[in-house]
Structure formats: structure tokens, C-alpha cells
Amino acid sequence: MNNTTYSVKKDEIVRKWYIIDAEGKPLGRVATEAARLLRGKHKPTFTPNMDVGDHVIIINCSKVVLTGDKLNQKVYRHHSGYIGGMKEISARDMINNNPEKAMMLAVKGMLPHNTLGRQSLKKLRVYAGAEHENTAQKPEVWEF
């Protein structure tokens, strides 16, 4: 009996393109599904130490929903590195002004915080509207 764990080789990785429509869906639910696809956890050949994930296109980010009172209470913060350099923006302003960034930050937080996560994040494309420029890749619609 062979008790070795199968590990996928670099030349055996097959990448597909998926499109997720975020219209009317909660931000976190869309982000978790995108992170799952980017990591490749939906594949039987998932290998934790390799990037085996697929490319993901998220459309209609401006029509994403935040449940509860998150639209008013959630705050995005970042720091410039200088004294007093804390910047804050509410979730309502972020969704109205830059919905792509809100989605990108949500997905980024769900990926590993190392080289593998940064490599996976490069396979994510986010668009505020229904139009995207990746039709040549023939993406499949991903339903969850």
C-alpha cells in the first residue's frame, strides 16, 4: 500500500478563468469565494505550498451589499508612516468612491500573508461595473 501524499508538479497545474458577479451579494461572501478560487482549494489537486489557483474576475463591485450597520460603522484605516499620518475612510465612502479597492482589500485579507498570498492576488481582477476587459480568456461564470 502506497501511503504517500500526492503533490502537484509545476507543469501539471491547469489554470482556468472564473467570473463572479457581486451584484446584490454580501462583500465578505464574494471575497471568501474569490479567495478560495485564487488559492485553488476547490481543486482535488490543491497543494498548500504551491500556487495552484485560478484567475478570478469580479464584476459589479459597486452593487455589493454590506449587512447590518457596517455601511455606517465599518472604517478602513491606513497609515502613511509619518506622525499623525492615520487616514480613515468609512465603508459608505469607500463603496461609493472606490468599490474595487474595498473588494481587493477584503480578498487580500483572506489570502495568506506571505509570498504565496501576494502571488495569488495578482490573479484577481476587480471591476466596479458589468464590463470587463478579459473576454479573450473566455471566463466561466462561477455560481455559489
C-alpha positions in Angstrom: 0.0 0.0 0.0 1.3 3.4 -1.0 1.0 6.0 1.8 2.5 9.0 0.1 0.6 12.2 -0.3 0.1 13.4 -3.9 1.8 16.8 -4.6 1.1 18.5 -7.9 4.1 19.5 -10.1 4.5 22.9 -11.6 3.9 21.7 -15.2 0.7 19.8 -14.2 -1.1 23.0 -13.0 -4.1 23.9 -15.1 -5.5 27.4 -14.6 -9.0 28.4 -15.6 -10.7 31.8 -15.6 -13.8 32.4 -13.5 -16.1 35.4 -13.3 -18.1 36.3 -10.2 -21.0 38.7 -10.3 -21.1 40.6 -6.9 -24.4 42.3 -7.6 -26.7 42.1 -4.5 -24.3 39.7 -2.7 -22.5 40.4 0.7 -19.0 41.7 0.3 -17.5 39.1 2.6 -19.3 36.1 0.9 -17.9 37.2 -2.5 -14.4 37.8 -1.1 -14.3 34.3 0.5 -15.3 32.6 -2.7 -12.8 34.6 -4.7 -10.0 33.8 -2.2 -10.9 30.1 -2.3 -10.7 30.1 -6.1 -7.4 32.1 -6.1 -5.8 29.6 -3.7 -7.1 26.6 -5.6 -8.9 25.0 -2.7 -11.8 23.9 -4.9 -9.5 21.6 -6.9 -8.7 18.0 -5.9 -5.0 18.8 -6.7 -4.8 21.5 -4.1 -1.2 21.8 -2.7 -0.8 24.2 0.3 2.8 25.2 -0.5 2.2 26.0 -4.2 0.0 28.5 -6.2 -2.4 26.1 -7.9 -5.3 28.6 -8.0 -7.3 30.0 -10.9 -7.8 33.5 -12.3 -10.8 35.4 -10.9 -12.7 38.4 -12.3 -15.2 40.1 -10.0 -17.7 42.4 -11.7 -20.4 44.8 -10.3 -18.4 45.7 -7.1 -20.3 48.9 -6.8 -23.5 47.0 -6.3 -22.1 44.9 -3.4 -24.1 44.7 -0.1 -22.8 45.2 3.4 -25.1 43.6 6.0 -26.1 45.0 9.3 -24.9 48.6 10.0 -21.5 48.0 8.5 -22.1 50.7 5.9 -22.0 53.3 8.7 -19.8 51.6 11.3 -17.0 49.9 9.3 -13.9 52.1 8.9 -10.9 51.4 6.6 -7.7 52.7 8.1 -4.1 53.0 6.8 -1.1 54.9 8.0 1.4 56.9 5.9 4.3 56.2 8.3 4.6 59.8 9.5 3.5 61.2 12.8 -0.3 61.8 12.7 -0.5 60.0 9.4 -3.5 57.9 10.2 -6.1 58.1 7.4 -9.6 56.8 7.8 -12.4 56.3 5.3 -15.9 55.0 6.1 -17.3 51.9 4.3 -20.0 54.0 2.7 -17.4 56.4 1.2 -15.2 53.5 0.1 -18.1 51.7 -1.7 -19.2 54.9 -3.3 -15.8 56.2 -4.4 -13.6 53.2 -4.9 -15.6 49.8 -4.7 -12.7 48.0 -6.4 -10.4 48.8 -3.6 -12.9 47.6 -0.9 -13.2 44.3 -2.7 -9.5 44.0 -3.2 -8.8 44.6 0.5 -11.4 42.1 1.5 -9.9 39.3 -0.7 -6.4 40.3 0.3 -7.2 39.8 4.0 -8.4 36.3 3.3 -5.3 35.1 1.5 -2.1 34.0 3.2 0.1 37.0 4.4 3.2 35.8 2.6 4.8 35.4 -0.8 2.1 32.8 -1.8 -0.7 35.2 -1.0 0.9 38.1 -2.9 1.4 35.8 -5.9 -2.3 34.6 -5.7 -3.6 38.2 -5.5 -2.0 39.0 -8.9 -4.6 36.7 -10.5 -7.5 38.8 -9.3 -9.2 41.4 -11.5 -11.9 43.7 -10.0 -14.3 45.9 -11.9 -16.9 48.3 -10.5 -19.3 47.8 -13.4 -20.6 44.9 -15.5 -17.9 45.5 -18.2 -14.6 43.7 -18.1 -11.6 43.5 -20.5 -10.9 39.8 -20.1 -13.3 38.4 -22.7 -10.4 36.9 -24.7 -9.7 34.5 -21.8 -13.3 33.1 -22.1 -14.1 33.1 -18.3 -16.7 30.7 -16.9 -19.4 32.1 -14.6 -18.9 30.8 -11.0 -22.1 30.3 -9.0 -22.0 29.8 -5.3 
